[in-house]
Amino acid sequence: MTGLLVAKQILMTLYSKYEVYITPLLKFLLALISLLLINSRIGYMDSIDKMTVVLIVALMCSFMPMNFILLMAAIFIMLHLYAFNLECTIVLGAGFLLMFLVYLRFSPKDTLVVLLMPICFLLRIPYVIPLAMGLIGTPVSAISIACGVIVYYMLHFVTQNVSVILAMADEERTARFKFVVDGLLHNRDMVITIAAFAVTVILVYFIRRLSIDYAWTIAMVAGAVVNITVLLVGDLMFDTHVALLEVVLGNALSLLLAVVLQFFVFNVDYSRTEKVQFEDDEYYYYVKAVPKIVVSKPEKKVKQINSQKAKTAPRSRTTH
Amino acid sequence: MLNEERIILMTKMASYEANEGKKNVAIGSYFRGDYIGWQVLKSIISATIAFVVVFGVYIYYDFETFMTDIYKMDLIEFARHILSMYLWTVGIYAVIAYVVYMIRYMRAMKSLKLYYLNLRKLSGMYKQ
């Protein structure tokens, strides 16, 4: 444990020392991964489905605010869909526009969640986002998570129904548009997932704020259990064909990642909890103080074994 | 002679000015009514665009039915219905925006008050 704490301390020191380089690098990597995933899933426009274009855009993103990455990802998606089908472009464009206009202008910081959500879905660990946002965010984060889920399911619907959409003739534009809108609005999987994630975020947030020992750990476990339960209840009620093993394993892995997050954000020693009580003119105070686990970085001591020789050597030279 | 307390205070204030403070100073340059009014106006414009987008999608979704029914339907009643929906949507959104930006303004002012307090403290240190 001490080794891990020392490693954490070293990582934090390194980050604060090289923050100027690390932050743009992380932004670059996030943009690169997002754009490569978009190209690999819906790479219909050849002119932007190139490594050079992706690298240039990712490089631009590394020096811009975080929102710029989401904007570029949205533009990439729209361009690819435009090359594929106009109706899909209109529907997804309307979705993105509503998201930017109605919600993201209130909380621009949450754009990262919208971006990470589809990536985590592809990695089969979307459950980590509601757990993490419940731990470090607020219940309002449920809206940004919902936006991320909608973006994923919009793209998922298009990739799953490529042949059906292409099979419809050009004269059936309205029917095609109707098919895409219906596919999104009547997507039960999406609705159940949004509900499960919203319940998880709110539950995790309220439990982790309780004044009980191991509140964060209890919140994470409760969140994962409730997440699985809501998804399974949704499956029973609406027949959404949830893969039980995948959900359980995904939640277990997400729980592990949440533990890592807790280690970096909220690492306290409950065994040294102090409860103090005092008063002033206006209030009685019942204070519970939980100390953080902090270890100092071990300092390197350089012992000079040949120091005596170094001192004596010149003197011996002078005697000759 | 270096004054450690002064340097710590200056560092904290510089960090505040560079990060959170930048936004708060911008908010603080407005009067309460002006700031909230401007933000609510922007929200109303956003909500109007969003409503137009949703209405456009709704019309295009049932375009054929809409075109066949357009000669039969009472257009004034239809327009009145759409207008009332628009007013409800924009009204609710404007109220939410008002509450959000009022809280944001109050928080910013509270934070700036602390900043100006520190500024006076720093000024006092120089006079000592």
Interface residues (C-beta under 8 A of the other chain):
Chain A: I90 V91 A94 L97 L98 L101 V102 R105 F106 T174 F177 K178 V181
Chain B: K42 S43 S46 A47 I49 A50 V53 V54 G56 V57 Y60 Y61 D62 F63 E64 Y93 A97 V100
